[in-house]
Amino acid sequence: MMEKGISSVEVLPSKSSQVTAVKVVVKEPETKQTQRGKRVGFVLVHAGAGYHSESKAKEYKHVCKRACQKAIEKLQAGALATDAVTAALIELEDSPFTNAGMGSNLNLLGEIECDASIMDGKSLNFGAVGALSGFSLAAFKRNKRKLELAEKVETDLIQLKKRRQSNEKGSRVMCRMCGRRSKASGGNTGGGQIKLYSLENDSGTLDTVGAVVVDQEGNVAAAVSSGGLALKHPGRVGQAALYGCGCWAENTGAHTPYSTAVSTSGCGEHLVRTILARECSCALQTEDAHQALLETMQNKFIGSPFLANEDGVLGGVIVLRSCRCSAEPELSQEKPTLLVEFLWSHTTESMCVGYMSAQDGKAKTHISRLPPGAVAGQSVAIEGGVCRLESPES
């Protein structure tokens, strides 16, 4: 049976006046009997934390839906959590709308270099690749438009820098495509108004993609993949390839009452310096998952002393935690259920996610956005739900 949902949002005050927390209260609907013989499991995916244009919302959601379906097909066939999370990631990488795999940004040489990693919560094994190259000509053709857009942004940023040098006073402007900030001249330069790139009519700006999975045995796995920054220097490696930064998965143990899986997205330098994936996993061992994640994003990410000089801290996470429990503990014949809490949180303008259980007929997708008036890099959005999975009858 499936119990999950998203209610209306409630804006909460936080310890910092610059942080807006969006709390989503989860309402669990009536349960349904699990179909006989069906395997259980759950997947949560994301298509990047960044900027998602309304014109491409359908495409973003569709790729998340397909990724969930691929993972669930694996789980229903009895595959391990690592196999399911890999299937989801491959689907995300094969989309031209994501910044991963075939859809990756291009570096300064016009080449694709990818970072990716995966972690198994049962064995705690971790594997990764960094600056992986050698993609086909077809992949390059898919990314030709991205290269053109990136070069235009880079050219305009150079012009901004020149104008800034002629006038020390200015205001900050951020490019949504590459995340860079530059000062716009406060004087009359004759260069026209400074443009904030939204790429509303183009492919949009996405970042690292990822997935987290729990299988029928309660084992968790997490994975992440990224094409990196647009026009990055060749050989640059981001958080997607680094231990504790891009993803994290850890089964229940002597010191961990909950199994947890985390996948991150956003500015690699910010995620690496805060080791955000590992930080979120540790925080989720407390009783209130929602509050723990919110405080982590506020205090360990936006408020991190390692990012004190940053104008805005950009990133996002998807997390799940699970535990075995009995719906009716007093009834000895009651089979334990797998309780899964899943959340996503971001400081970027938006984040696209999808989720599905093995008992669902189709995946649910959602583009989470910061509330009106919230400032990207200084505000936090957090949403999520609950899924209760019953073991199938024999």
C-alpha positions in Angstrom: 0.0 0.0 0.0 1.1 3.5 -0.6 0.7 6.5 1.7 2.1 9.7 0.4 1.2 13.2 -0.5 2.1 16.8 -0.7 0.0 19.4 1.1 -0.1 23.1 0.8 3.1 24.9 1.8 3.5 26.9 4.9 6.2 29.6 5.2 8.1 29.4 8.4 10.5 32.0 10.0 14.0 30.7 10.6 17.0 31.6 12.7 18.4 33.6 9.9 16.3 36.4 8.3 17.8 35.5 5.0 16.4 31.9 5.1 12.9 31.0 4.2 11.8 27.4 5.0 8.9 25.9 3.2 7.4 23.2 5.3 5.2 20.6 3.7 2.9 18.7 6.1 2.4 15.1 4.9 -1.1 13.7 5.1 -1.3 9.9 4.9 -4.4 8.7 2.9 -6.3 5.5 3.6 -4.2 2.4 3.0 -4.8 -0.2 0.3 -4.1 -3.9 0.4 -0.8 -4.9 -1.3 -1.4 -7.1 -4.3 -0.5 -10.8 -3.7 2.9 -11.8 -4.9 4.1 -8.2 -5.7 7.5 -7.2 -4.6 7.9 -3.9 -2.7 10.4 -1.1 -3.1 10.6 2.6 -3.6 12.5 5.1 -5.8 13.0 8.8 -5.7 14.8 10.6 -8.5 15.7 14.2 -9.4 16.6 15.9 -12.7 18.8 18.6 -11.1 18.5 21.6 -8.8 18.8 24.8 -10.7 16.4 26.6 -13.0 13.6 24.8 -14.8 11.7 26.8 -17.4 8.0 26.5 -17.5 8.2 25.9 -21.3 10.1 22.7 -20.7 8.3 21.5 -17.6 6.7 18.6 -19.4 10.0 17.3 -20.6 11.6 17.5 -17.2 8.8 15.6 -15.6 8.7 13.0 -18.3 12.3 12.0 -17.9 11.8 11.7 -14.1 8.8 9.5 -14.8 10.7 7.2 -17.1 13.6 6.9 -14.7 11.2 5.9 -11.9 9.6 3.3 -14.1 13.0 1.8 -15.1 14.0 1.4 -11.4 10.7 -0.1 -10.4 10.8 -2.6 -13.2 14.1 -3.8 -11.7 12.7 -4.0 -8.2 9.7 -5.9 -9.3 12.0 -8.4 -11.0 13.8 -9.0 -7.8 16.9 -6.9 -8.5 19.0 -5.3 -5.8 18.8 -1.6 -4.9 22.1 -0.9 -6.7 20.7 -2.4 -9.9 17.5 -0.3 -9.6 19.3 2.9 -8.9 21.7 2.3 -11.8 18.7 1.8 -14.2 17.2 5.1 -13.1 20.4 6.9 -13.6 21.0 5.6 -17.1 17.5 6.9 -18.1 18.3 10.3 -16.7 21.7 10.4 -18.4 20.2 9.5 -21.8 18.0 12.6 -21.9 19.1 15.7 -23.8 17.2 17.8 -21.1 19.5 16.9 -18.3 23.1 17.9 -17.5 24.4 14.3 -17.4 25.6 11.7 -19.8 24.4 12.5 -23.3 22.9 15.8 -22.3 26.0 17.0 -20.5 27.4 20.5 -20.6 30.5 21.0 -22.7 33.9 22.1 -21.4 36.1 24.9 -22.8 37.3 22.5 -25.5 33.8 21.7 -26.6 34.1 18.2 -25.1 31.9 16.2 -22.7 33.5 15.2 -19.4 31.3 13.5 -16.8 31.4 12.7 -13.1 29.3 10.0 -11.4 29.2 7.8 -8.4 27.2 5.1 -6.7 27.0 3.8 -3.1 25.6 0.6 -1.7 24.1 0.9 1.8 24.4 -2.8 2.6 28.2 -3.2 1.9 29.0 0.5 2.1 31.0 0.0 -1.1 31.5 3.2 -3.2 32.5 3.6 -6.8 33.1 6.7 -8.9 34.5 8.2 -12.1 35.7 11.7 -12.7 36.1 13.8 -15.9 35.1 10.7 -17.9 35.3 11.5 -21.7 35.1 9.6 -25.0 31.4 10.3 -25.9 30.2 9.9 -29.4 29.6 12.5 -32.1 25.9 12.1 -31.6 26.3 13.3 -28.0 28.3 16.3 -29.2 25.5 17.2 -31.7 23.0 17.1 -28.9 25.0 19.6 -27.0 25.9 22.0 -29.8 23.1 24.4 -28.7 24.4 24.2 -25.1 27.8 25.2 -26.2 26.5 28.2 -28.2 24.5 29.4 -25.2 27.5 28.9 -22.8 29.8 30.8 -25.2 27.3 33.7 -25.3 27.0 33.9 -21.6 30.8 33.7 -21.2 31.2 36.6 -23.7 28.7 38.8 -22.0 30.3 38.1 -18.6 33.7 39.2 -20.0 32.0 42.4 -21.1 30.5 42.9 -17.7 34.0 42.5 -16.1 35.5 45.1 -18.4 32.7 47.6 -17.5 33.1 46.8 -13.8 36.8 47.7 -14.0 35.9 51.2 -15.2 33.6 51.7 -12.2 34.2 50.0 -8.9 30.6 50.5 -7.7 28.1 48.1 -9.0 25.4 45.6 -8.3 25.7 41.8 -8.4 24.1 39.9 -11.3 24.0 36.1 -11.5 23.9 34.0 -14.6 21.4 31.2 -14.1 23.2 29.0 -16.6 26.7 28.8 -15.0 26.0 30.1 -11.5 28.7 32.8 -11.8 28.1 36.3 -10.4 29.5 39.5 -11.9 29.1 43.1 -11.0 27.1 45.3 -13.3 28.4 48.8 -13.6 26.4 51.4 -11.6 27.3 54.2 -14.1 26.1 55.0 -17.6 28.3 52.8 -19.7 26.2 53.0 -22.8 26.1 49.2 -22.9 22.5 48.9 -22.2 20.8 47.0 -19.3 22.4 43.9 -17.8 20.5 40.8 -18.8 19.7 38.0 -16.3 19.8 34.8 -18.3 16.8 32.7 -17.7 16.9 30.7 -21.0 13.2 30.4 -20.9 12.9 29.5 -24.5 16.0 27.3 -24.6 17.0 24.0 -23.0 17.1 25.6 -19.5 19.6 25.2 -16.8 19.8 21.9 -14.9 22.5 20.3 -12.8 23.5 16.9 -11.4 20.9 14.2 -11.7 20.5 11.4 -9.1 18.4 8.7 -7.6 17.9 6.9 -4.3 16.3 3.5 -3.9 15.2 1.1 -1.1 14.5 -2.6 -2.1 12.3 -5.3 -0.7 14.9 -6.4 1.8 15.3 -2.8 3.1 18.6 -2.2 1.5 19.3 1.3 0.2 21.4 2.7 -2.6 22.2 6.1 -4.0 23.7 7.4 -7.2 24.5 10.7 -8.9 25.7 11.8 -12.3 26.8 15.2 -13.7 28.2 16.9 -16.8 29.7 19.6 -14.7 29.7 23.4 -15.2 29.2 24.8 -18.6 32.6 25.8 -20.2 34.5 24.3 -17.3 38.2 23.8 -17.5 39.1 20.3 -18.9 39.7 17.8 -16.1 37.6 19.7 -13.5 35.9 17.2 -11.1 32.8 18.1 -9.2 31.0 16.6 -6.2 29.3 13.8 -8.2 32.6 11.9 -8.2 33.6 12.6 -4.6 33.0 10.4 -1.5 30.4 11.9 0.9 29.7 14.8 -1.4 27.6 13.5 -4.4 25.7 10.6 -2.8 25.5 8.5 0.3 23.8 5.2 1.3 23.9 3.4 4.6 21.8 0.6 5.9 20.5 0.3 9.5 23.3 -0.6 11.9 24.3 -0.6 15.5 24.7 3.2 15.5 22.2 4.0 12.7 18.6 3.2 13.6 17.5 4.2 10.1 18.7 3.2 6.6 19.4 6.4 4.6 20.1 7.3 1.0 21.0 10.8 -0.3 21.8 12.3 -3.7 22.9 15.9 -4.2 22.8 18.5 -6.9 23.9 22.1 -7.4 27.2 24.0 -7.4 29.9 21.3 -7.0 32.3 23.6 -5.1 29.6 24.3 -2.5 28.6 20.7 -2.1 32.2 19.5 -1.8 33.2 22.0 0.8 30.2 21.1 3.0 30.3 17.3 2.3 26.5 17.7 2.1 25.5 14.1 1.2 27.2 12.7 4.3 25.9 15.5 6.5 22.3 14.9 5.5 22.6 11.1 6.1 23.9 11.7 9.7 21.2 14.3 10.4 18.4 11.8 9.3 19.2 9.5 12.2 17.3 11.9 14.5 13.6 11.4 15.1 12.2 14.3 13.0 13.5 13.8 9.5 11.9 17.0 8.1 13.3 19.2 10.9 16.7 17.5 10.7 17.0 18.1 6.9 15.8 21.7 7.3 18.4 22.5 9.9 21.2 20.8 7.9 20.4 22.9 4.8 20.3 26.1 7.0 23.2 25.5 9.3 25.5 23.1 7.5 25.0 24.4 3.9 23.7 28.0 3.6 25.2 28.9 7.0 28.4 26.9 6.6 31.6 28.7 7.7 33.3 27.2 4.7 31.0 29.2 2.4 31.0 32.4 4.4 32.3 34.5 1.5 29.8 33.2 -1.0 27.1 35.5 -2.2 24.7 32.6 -2.6 24.9 28.9 -1.7 23.3 26.8 -4.5 22.4 23.2 -4.1 19.7 20.6 -3.6 19.2 17.1 -2.2 16.9 14.2 -2.3 16.8 11.9 0.7 15.0 8.8 1.9 15.1 7.0 5.2 13.5 3.7 6.0 12.9 1.3 8.9 11.1 -1.9 9.6 8.0 -1.5 11.7 4.8 -3.2 12.5 1.5 -1.4 11.9 0.0 -3.2 14.9 2.8 -4.2 17.2 0.4 -5.9 19.7 -0.5 -8.4 17.0 2.2 -11.0 16.7 0.9 -12.3 13.4 1.2 -8.8 11.8 3.9 -8.7 9.2 6.5 -5.9 9.6 6.1 -3.1 7.1 8.8 -0.9 5.5 8.2 2.7 6.4 9.9 5.1 4.0 10.1 8.8 4.5 11.3 10.8 1.4 12.2 14.5 1.1 13.7 16.9 -1.3 15.2 20.3 -0.4 16.9 23.0 -2.5 18.3 26.5 -2.3 18.1 27.0 -6.1 15.1 28.4 -7.9 13.7 25.0 -8.6 14.2 21.3 -8.5 12.4 18.6 -10.5 11.7 15.2 -8.8 9.8 12.0 -9.4 8.9 9.1 -7.1 7.2 5.8 -7.3 6.7 2.6 -5.3 6.5 -0.9 -6.7 2.8 -0.9 -6.0 2.1 2.3 -7.9 0.6 2.2 -11.4 2.6 5.2 -12.5 5.2 7.6 -11.1 4.4 11.0 -9.6 6.5 14.0 -10.7 6.8 17.5 -9.3 8.8 20.7 -9.9 9.5 22.3 -6.5 10.0 26.1 -6.6 11.1 28.6 -4.1 8.1 30.7 -2.9 7.5 34.2 -4.2 10.0 36.7 -2.8 12.5 34.1 -1.7 16.1 34.6 -2.9 17.9 31.7 -4.5 21.1 30.9 -2.6 19.7 32.3 0.6 16.4 30.4 1.0 15.4 26.8 1.5 12.5 24.9 0.1 11.7 21.5 1.6 8.9 19.0 0.6 8.2 15.3 0.8 6.0 12.5 1.9 5.7 9.1 3.5 5.4 5.6 2.0 4.4 2.5 3.9 5.2 -0.7 2.1 3.8 -4.0 3.3 5.6 -7.3 2.6 3.8 -9.3 -0.1 1.8 -12.3 1.0 3.3 -15.7 0.1 
